[in-house]
């Protein structure tokens, strides 16, 4: 027999043994779904357009709660507003576990505030919320930080003198600097080489995590992890960011003043010292490193990507930008910075920002959950540790809640009198116990950055609005907007 054939057979046998050993057969009575093939799961039902397209098609056949085998492991899909709310709110504790994203698991493992489970997660979340609140989240100081960053951005945009530019890194700079001020106690200059390198790593990593190859890896990570691929580049990128965080932690350790903690890292180091005699403490180096990475990455990439989508929509729908500017002129004028108190007097602008978040649909399949115990849900028994995907895209495009879900329309969030109205299906930060830790900061950033830019500039493109393509560059775990050029013209 040819050596190449022998090698292929050996690989296939290894593949089978790995999958069989790594994924015991689930107990319980799972929701319906397509019949899986041994080891390959529902590979034949997967759409070439990626996981989200596959789930949309399967929902039409199996309903709002169904099971898909991603490779050999069963995952329960929650589709639509009601199913997601019933699970994540009505049975919040049972659905509060965190599932895994295969391409970043080698870095995060089960550490850090985003990917931890059980008591570790509860401890880190309580600490993180309290500490972020102390250093600005929900307080006047975070508003002042955002206003100052908005001022710096306006100065930078004026330098462009209306020439076309790609806004990617400028939007990353402003959102990164807000989370950096809370976590690291400092902001960075927009020309700082190390800062720009970190932002580039974030951008590349978010794109790679959202790529088709990462979705394939999600199906067969137990086998594919032994081979070169996107997953290795993601790990390399995140490790470089961790190296930077490690250097920052050491600087903090060397200059720590116990009577005057400067930021999240200082506060964590003080807690580590306080609990050093506790063998079971969660306040150790690994949780610090991966909590900071989680906050830094999520706090930078999600808000900056939302702003990139937002201004792409303003180019596509200039009449919306004009109405926002009219409201800015009426409420704020041109002689002072926007502030958070303005928000209640600007329902149209708020509706536009909500619609940007809804329509950009940034994390379409949601961050995976896991049930923390055997759980009865809609007549099905989900065994403990069953992974669950809350398909946030299905809520943000739910026809029962949005009249034109596939159209950008701020009226989705306005009542007949033009007042802002709540919508149960609006969950861009997810819902329940695992709702995004930085929701408050992100909402403040989006309002203040969006209004400050449109207060000072009109936006235009060399392309006619009807020729602007909104198709995402990548759509997987995240949705990455296409690259575009925009002109900021002083008003």
N, C-alpha and C positions, 0 to 999 in steps of 0.2 A: 504493500500500500504506500502511496506517495506520502512523504513527510508532511506536506501542506495539508493533506486530507486528515492525517492523524492529529495534527495540531488543531484543526477546526473541530474535530470530534471531541478532543480533550477540552477545548473551550466550551463547547455546548454542554458536555457532561458537568463541567464545573459550574456553568450557569444554572443548570437544573438543580444541582446540589445546594448552591447558595440560596436560591429562591425558596426551595422546599424547607431548608433549615431555618431561614430567616423569617418566614411568614406562616405561623401556625394557622390552621383553619379557624375561622371566626365562629363563636358560639352565637346563639340568639336567632332572632327572626328579623332579618334586615329588610328594608323596603325593596320593592321590585326594581328590576333593571335588566339590561341585556345579559344573556347567558355568557359567562366568561370562558375563555379557552384556558386550559391548564397552563399556568405560568405566565402566559401572555395577557391574561385578563381580557379587557375589552378593546384590545389594540385594533381589531378590525372595524370597530364602530367609531374610532377616533377620526375626526375630520382633519384634512390637511391644513385647514385654517387655524388649528390649535385647539387647546382644551376648551376655551369658552364657546367656540362654535360647536364643538362636540356636545357640550352640556345643553346648549340651547336646543339642538335637534333631539336629544334624548328626552328632554322634558316634555316635548310635544307628544311623545309616545307613552311615557311612564308617569307623568304628573309632576307635582311640585316637590315631592320628596322621593328620591330614587337613589339607587346604589350603582356606582360605577367602579369597576375593578381597574385601578391604575397599575398595570402589571399584575402582580399576584395579590395586591392588597385592596380590600374593599374600602371605598370612601362614600359616605352618605352626602348627597347633594341637597341643599335647601334652596329652593327656587321661589322667588316672589316674596313680597313684603310680609304676608301673613305667616308663611312657614318660617322665615328668618326671625320674626318677632316672637313667635310661639317658642322657638328654641332658645334664642339668646337673651330674651327678656323674661318670658313666663317661666322658663326652666333655666334661669341664668346660671345657677351654681353647677348644675349637671353638665352644661355645655361650656364651662369656663376653662377647660383644658386647652392647651396650645398644641396644634399639630406641627408637622415639620415641613420645611421647604428644602427639598433634597440638596439643591446646589449650594446652599449656605449652611447646611447642618454641620459639615466638618469644622467650620469656624465657630459657630455659636453653640453647638452641641445642645445642652439644655440649660445654658447659663445666660445671665443678663435678664433685664426686666421684660423684654418682649417675648423671648422664647423659653423662659422658665415655666415650671408647672408646680402645682401643689403649694406647700407652705413657702417654698423658695420664692415663687412668683408673688404670693400675697405680701410677704415681707418686703421684697424689693419694690413692689408697686406702691405700698404705703409710704416707704421711705422716699421714693422718687417724686411722688405727688407732693408730699410735704416740703421736700427740699426745693423743688422747682417753684412752689408757691412762695417760699421764703426768698428766692432770688428772682422774683419778678412775675411769675405766672399768675395772672389774675389781679396783680397789683398795678398801681400807677407807674411803677418803675419800668415795667415791660413796655408800656405805651410810650414812655419817653425814649427807650432804647430803639423802638421801631421808628419813631419820628426822626430820631437822629440819623438812623440808617437810611431812611427815605430822603433826608436832606442830602446825604452823601451821594445817593443814587442820582438825584436830580442834577447835582453838579457834574457828575460823570456823563450823564446823558446830554447835558448842554454842550459838552466838549465835542460831541459827534456832529454838531451843527446840522442836524437833519439828514446826515448821510446814512444809507442803509447799514444795519448791523444785525448780527445774530445775538439775540438777548440771552442765550442760554447761561453763560457764565456770570453775567451781571445779576441775573435773577438768583442764581445759586449763591453768589457773594452775599446778597442782602439777607437771604433766609439763613444761610450758614452763620452769619455774624450774630444773629439773634440767639441761636442755640449755643454758639460759642461763648457768648457773654454770660450765659447761665451756667454752662458746664465747665468751661475753661477760665472764665473770669476775664476774657479779653476779646477784642474784635481784631480783624486783620485788614490790612490795606488791600485794595482790589488788585494791586500789582505784585503782592507778595508771592514769590515763586512757589514756596512750599504750600501755601494756602491754595493756589491755583492747581497745583499738582493733586492735592486732596480732592478738590472739586471735580477734576477730570476723572479721578478714580471712582468717585461716587456716580458720575454720569455714565461712565463705561459699565460699571457694575450693575446699575439699575437696568440698563439696556440689555446686558447679557442675561440677567436674572429673568427678564421678560421675553427672551428670545425663544424661538421654536426649539432650538437644541436643548435648552433648559427644560422645556416641557417634555421632551423625549426622555431626558435624564430622570424626570420625576417618575416616569413609568418603570424604568429599569435601573435605578441607581445602584442596587445591590451588585449588579454586573458591570455597568458602565464606569463605576468609580475606579476600576482598575486600569482604565484606558485614558489616553489624552483626550481633552475636550474642553468645552466652555467652563465646566465646573472647576477645572484647575486654574483657569485664568481668574475666575471670580475669587477663589481662595487666595490667590497671589495678591490680587488687588486689595482685598479686605485685610490681609496680613500686613501690607504696607501701611494701611491706615492705623492698624493696631500698634505698629511700631511707633508711629507719631504719638498716639495716645499714651503709650508706655513712657515715652520721653517726657511728655507733659506731666504725667503722674509723678515721675521722679523729681521734676522741678518743684512740683507742689509739695512733695514730701520734704524737700530740702528747705523750703521757705515757709513751712506751715506755722501759723500763729494760732494756737488753740483758742485764744480769746477773741479771734477775729477771722472766722472762716470766710473766704472770698467767693466761693462758688460751690457747685455740686461736688467736685472732686475733693476739695478740702473737707466738706461736711462728711463725705463717705470715709475719708482717711481717719477722721476723728472717731467715727463710729467703729471702724476697724480696731483702733487702739482700745476703745472702751470694751470691746467684746473679744479681745485677743485670748482671754483665758477660757472662752466658750468653745469647746471642740466642735460643736454643731452649728456654729454661727454661719449665716449666709453672707456676712460682711467680710469677704476675702478678696484677694487680688483678681481672680478670674471673673467673679461677678461684677467687680468694678469695671474692668476693662470692657466687658461685653455689654454692660449697661450703657457705658459712655458711647461705645460704637453704635448701639441701637438708637440712642437719642440723637447723636450727631448725624447719622445717616438718614433716619426718618425725618428729623427736624429740618434737614437741608433739602432732600430730594423731593418730598411730596409737595411742599409749599411752592418751591421754585418751578416744578413741573406744572402745577396748577396755574401759576402766573403765566408760564409760556403758552399754555393752552388758552388762557383768558385773553391774552393780547392777539393771539391768532384769530380767535372768535371776533374780536373787535375789528380786525382787518376784514374779515369775511362779512360782518354785519355792521357796517359803519353807522347806520341809523341808531343802533343800540348805544354805541360809544357817544354819539351826539346827545342822546337823551340823558346819559349819565353825566356828561359835562354840564348840561343845562341844570341838573339837580345840584351838582357841585357848586356852580355859580350862584344859585339861589340860596343855598344853605350855608356854604363856607366862604364863598368869594375867593379872591386871589391874594389876599394880604396876610393870611395865617395858614398854618399847617392844619390838615384834617386831624380830628381827635375822635376818640371812641364814643364820646357823647353825641357826636353827629349822626351816629349810626341809626338811632331811633327816628331821626327826622328825614332819613333818606331811604324810603322803602324801595324805590326803583333800583337804586344802586345795590342794596342788599339782595334784592331779587336776582339781579344780574350775576352777582358773585355766587349765589346759591346755584343758579343755572349753569354757571361755568363749572362748578364742582360736580353737578349732576351729569352734565353732558360730556365732560372730560372723562368721567368714569375711571378714575385713576388706578384703583386696585380692583379690577372687575370680578375676580373669583374670590376676593376676600383673603385675609390671612387665615390659614387653616386652624380649625378648632379640633378639640378632642373631648369625648365625654369622660367625665371623671369617675363614673360608676355605671353599672348596668342601668340603662335608662329606657323607660317606656315613652315612646313618642308617636303620636297618631296611630296607635295600635301596633307599632313595630317595637321589637326589643333590640336596642343598640347595646352590644356588649361594652363593658368598660374598655376605654382606650380606642374605641372606634373613631377614626378621623372623620371630620365633618367640614364640608366647604360651604360657607354661607355665600351664595353667589350675589354679591352686592349689586352687580350690574343688572340683575333681574329685578331688583327693587327700584333702582334709579331709572329703569325703563319700563316700569310697571304701568300698563295701560289703564288699570283701575284707578290709578292715582295721578297720572299725567296724560292730558288729552292728546298731546302730540309728542310721545316719548322719543321719537327719532328726529325731532326738530329742535333747534336751539330757540327757546322761547321763554324769556323772563316772566311772562304772564303766568307760568306754572306756579309761581310763588306770590301772586298778587290776587286780591279779591276784587269784586266788582267796583269797589270804591278806591282801588289803587293802594290799599293797605297791604302790608306784608302778611302772608298767612302761612301757618305751619303745614307740613305735609308728612304724614306718617312714613312714607316711603323714602324720605330723604335721609340717607344714612351713609354719607361719604366717609365718615370716620368709623364706620361700623356702629354697633350698639351693644348694650349689655355690659358685663363685667370686664370684657376685654376691649372696650371702646378705646380709641387712640388716646394715649397718655397726654399728648401735646395738643389736643383739640383746641383748648382755649387760646394758646399761643398762635396756632395756625389761623384761627378765625380772625384774631386781631391783626396779624400780619397781612392777610389777604385784603381786609378792608382798608387799612392805612396805606399799604403800598399801592394798591389799585387806584384809590382816590387821589393820592399825592401825584402819581404819574399823570393821570388824566386831568388833574387840576393845572399842571404845568405844560403838558404837551398834547397835541393832536397826533394821531398815528396814521401812517399811510404805507402803502406798498406799491412796488412797480407793477404788480399784477392786479388785474381787475378783480373785484370781490368774487364774481362768479367763477373765476379761474382758480381760486385758492382751494387747494385740496386739503381736507381735514383728516385724511386717512392716517392712522397711527403708523409710526415707523416700526414699532414692535407692539404686540399685544399678547400677553401671557399673564404672569403674576401681576405685572404692572402694564400700564398703557403709555407708551412713549410717543410724544407728539412728533410730527415731522419737523425737520430743520426748516427755518424760514428766515427771511430778512425783513426788518421793520425799520421805518424811519420815524424818529421822535422829533416832531416839529414844534418849536417853542410857540406857545399861545400868546 
